[in-house]
Amino acid sequence: MARRIIVDIFIPCFVDQLYPETGMNMVKVLEKVGCEVHYNPNQTCCGQPAFNAGFFDEAREVAGKFLDDFSNETSQYIVAPSASCVGMVRNAYQDIFVKSSSLVKYRSMQKKVYELTEFLTDVLGVTDIPGAALHGRYTYHDSCSGLRECGIKEGPRALLGNVEGLELVEMEDNETCCGFGGTFAVKFEAISTAMAEQKVENALATGADFIVSTDTSCLMHLEAYIQKQKKPIKTMHIADVLASGW
């Protein structure tokens, strides 16, 4: 009998507080492909907001807690529905722990951390979620963290390409930032809004019904602009798309 794949899930702040259904849908998808999903209720933040704002001591404290929360030897993988958080753990933690006694512990955990779509495609070799169906046209937003920090590009498109009834229409500048950037959206509101406008207008030009991405932070930013300007398009996290129809 094949060994069951054990997965610890990390639920980012945005998902926990604003989009809990996305976290539940990630669990639904992982269980659909045969994973045994574990959730540690003590988990909190990955530390990215503090790190990006320059509060390195505070970020190190949060990162240390993350390390403790996910140092479970029975779990083979740590999976999150956020390339942004995965990029933080996979890359920025190297700077946080570089002179720490926790570096060896971190290195062991580092290689187990994956964003949902790369885990499905690169680890499990899955590009088709049985029963997934959503009728309409979508355009895909390559998030900065997904593309540049995690190297995620073709995997999400392969998964979405097997969703019944869904058609891809690529938008212009699909690799350009949406303008969120965490605290960037607060510090540089006008620039951030202009970038969201450009991204949404490019999406609308395709005639798509949905903007899909791996990151709820990007989608939240775009959705805010869409709702305020009453634009005829919706945003969906890829976990929600893959969990549709079954």
Disulfide bonds with the S-S distance in Angstrom:
none
